[in-house]
Amino acid sequence: MHKNPQHVALIDSEKGNILNVKDKKFVRSIPKWNGRATKDDKYGLYAPTRGGLEVLDLKTGSKVKILIPKIAEGVFDVDTIITENDNHVIYYHSGRRTIRAFRLEDGKKIADYKSNAKVRCMVCSQDSKNVVIGCEDGTIHMLIIADPEYEEYVTYLRDWRAEQMTLFAREAVASPTPPEEESSSIVFLKGLNAFTQLFDIEENKIDGEQKIENSLDSEKVENNQLPISNEVRTNGDDVDDDNDVITS
């Protein structure tokens, strides 16, 4: 157990048993507990293979919250973790191949991610900002927990996006890798300048093509007027040269 290192939990398919290894005594049994607990050993999880996810009080064994109601959808492998700061519960369902994140404080679901392959392992980072999963096809994915209720998560996501944009801007700059003394903001502005120049070139190119098309259309109109006048003259019709009006 996290809070009391003298207590060890033995988990079976029906319950969790807490033993005191120092005194070699049985402490208590908690029905339905799967062994996952918060750092203060106050709450645990119950996630049966038949579906559903509940938060348990580890002192009394009573149900505290229902995160996922019990739905008959077959028997599948499931996995659960609680983040290091006890803010979120991560739940994986092998049948759906989905990873769902719940806020432990109010039980609200904040994310539902579908994996491309079956997830074999799942672990949370020490700062509780990321979830790393290893899939059956050999791929490893790092997911970011984006919870707008916590400012530290919003700041982390904002900084991550800024870092990704900086890296993208570095690739957009045609010059070699910028010197170390250049700040990330300068590199980012260079990238934006490169994009702006590209858009200006494309816009001028489109305007030039439009002008060429308009010039060709005007030439076609002028050329089409002459054959009509010649055709009328060859048919023997009288033409008033002063007013350029066809008369029969």
BELVENSUL-V200155 format. One record per residue. N is the residue number from 0. RES is the residue in one small letter. OMEGA is omega in whole degrees, -180 to 180 (999 if undefined). D_LAST is the distance of its C-alpha to the last C-alpha in Angstrom with 1 decimal. Layout:
# BELVENSUL-V200155
N/RES/OMEGA/D_LAST
N/RES/OMEGA/D_LAST
This chain:
# BELVENSUL-V200155
0/m/-176/109.9
1/h/-174/108.2
2/k/-178/110.4
3/n/-178/113.7
4/p/178/114.2
5/q/-179/117.3
6/h/179/115.2
7/v/-179/113.4
8/a/174/111.0
9/l/-172/111.2
10/i/171/108.1
11/d/-174/108.0
12/s/-175/105.4
13/e/-174/106.7
14/k/173/108.1
15/g/-178/109.0
16/n/-179/112.7
17/i/-179/113.9
18/l/174/117.2
19/n/-175/119.3
20/v/180/120.1
21/k/-180/122.8
22/d/-179/124.8
23/k/-179/123.8
24/k/175/122.9
25/f/-176/120.2
26/v/180/118.3
27/r/178/115.8
28/s/-179/113.2
29/i/180/109.6
30/p/172/107.8
31/k/-176/104.3
32/w/-178/104.2
33/n/177/102.4
34/g/177/104.1
35/r/-177/101.4
36/a/175/102.6
37/t/-176/101.8
38/k/178/103.8
39/d/179/106.1
40/d/-179/106.8
41/k/-177/105.8
42/y/176/102.8
43/g/-176/102.1
44/l/173/99.4
45/y/-176/99.3
46/a/-180/96.6
47/p/180/97.3
48/t/179/95.5
49/r/179/94.3
50/g/179/92.1
51/g/179/92.6
52/l/-177/93.8
53/e/175/96.5
54/v/-177/98.4
55/l/170/102.2
56/d/-174/105.0
57/l/178/107.4
58/k/-178/110.4
59/t/-177/110.1
60/g/-178/107.7
61/s/180/105.5
62/k/-179/101.8
63/v/-179/100.1
64/k/172/96.4
65/i/180/94.1
66/l/177/91.3
67/i/179/90.0
68/p/-180/90.9
69/k/180/92.3
70/i/180/89.6
71/a/180/90.3
72/e/179/88.2
73/g/-180/90.7
74/v/-178/93.2
75/f/175/91.9
76/d/178/93.3
77/v/178/93.0
78/d/-179/94.0
79/t/172/94.5
80/i/173/95.3
81/i/-177/96.0
82/t/-175/94.8
83/e/179/97.5
84/n/177/97.1
85/d/180/97.2
86/n/-173/93.8
87/h/174/91.9
88/v/179/92.5
89/i/-175/90.5
90/y/178/90.2
91/y/178/89.0
92/h/-174/88.3
93/s/179/88.0
94/g/178/86.2
95/r/-174/83.3
96/r/-178/83.7
97/t/174/83.3
98/i/-178/85.1
99/r/-180/85.4
100/a/-179/86.8
101/f/173/88.5
102/r/-174/89.9
103/l/-176/93.6
104/e/-177/94.0
105/d/178/91.8
106/g/-178/90.9
107/k/176/87.2
108/k/-177/85.1
109/i/-178/83.2
110/a/177/81.8
111/d/-175/81.0
112/y/179/80.3
113/k/-179/79.6
114/s/179/81.0
115/n/-179/79.3
116/a/-180/82.6
117/k/-179/86.0
118/v/-180/88.0
119/r/180/91.4
120/c/-176/92.8
121/m/-178/91.9
122/v/179/93.6
123/c/179/93.0
124/s/-178/93.2
125/q/179/96.1
126/d/176/93.9
127/s/180/92.5
128/k/-174/88.9
129/n/172/88.0
130/v/-179/88.5
131/v/-179/88.7
132/i/173/88.2
133/g/-173/88.8
134/c/-177/86.8
135/e/-179/87.5
136/d/178/84.9
137/g/-179/86.7
138/t/177/84.5
139/i/-178/85.9
140/h/174/83.9
141/m/-178/84.8
142/l/178/83.6
143/i/175/83.6
144/i/-178/84.9
145/a/-179/82.5
146/d/-177/84.2
147/p/-179/82.7
148/e/-179/86.0
149/y/-175/87.9
150/e/-178/87.0
151/e/177/88.4
152/y/178/86.1
153/v/179/83.1
154/t/179/84.2
155/y/180/84.9
156/l/179/81.4
157/r/179/79.8
158/d/179/81.8
159/w/178/81.0
160/r/178/77.2
161/a/178/77.5
162/e/178/79.4
163/q/178/76.8
164/m/177/74.1
165/t/178/76.1
166/l/178/76.6
167/f/179/72.9
168/a/178/72.1
169/r/179/74.5
170/e/-178/72.6
171/a/180/69.3
172/v/-176/70.6
173/a/-178/69.9
174/s/177/73.1
175/p/-178/76.5
176/t/-177/78.8
177/p/178/79.2
178/p/-177/82.6
179/e/-177/85.3
180/e/179/85.3
181/e/-179/81.8
182/s/-180/81.8
183/s/179/79.8
184/s/178/77.7
185/i/179/76.6
186/v/179/75.7
187/f/179/73.8
188/l/176/71.8
189/k/178/71.0
190/g/177/69.7
191/l/178/67.5
192/n/179/66.2
193/a/178/65.4
194/f/-180/63.4
195/t/178/61.6
196/q/179/60.6
197/l/180/59.4
198/f/178/57.2
199/d/178/55.8
200/i/180/54.9
201/e/-180/53.2
202/e/178/51.3
203/n/178/50.1
204/k/180/49.1
205/i/178/47.0
206/d/178/45.4
207/g/178/44.7
208/e/179/43.1
209/q/178/40.9
210/k/178/39.7
211/i/180/38.9
212/e/179/36.9
213/n/179/34.9
214/s/179/34.3
215/l/179/33.1
216/d/180/30.7
217/s/178/29.2
218/e/179/28.9
219/k/-180/27.1
220/v/180/24.5
221/e/-180/23.9
222/n/-179/23.8
223/n/179/21.3
224/q/-177/18.7
225/l/179/18.7
226/p/-180/17.9
227/i/-180/14.8
228/s/179/13.5
229/n/-180/14.9
230/e/179/13.5
231/v/180/9.9
232/r/-177/11.0
233/t/179/13.0
234/n/175/10.4
235/g/180/9.1
236/d/177/5.7
237/d/-177/6.2
238/v/175/8.3
239/d/-175/10.5
240/d/-177/13.8
241/d/-177/15.8
242/n/-179/14.5
243/d/180/13.0
244/v/-178/10.1
245/i/177/6.8
246/t/-180/3.8
247/s/999/0.0
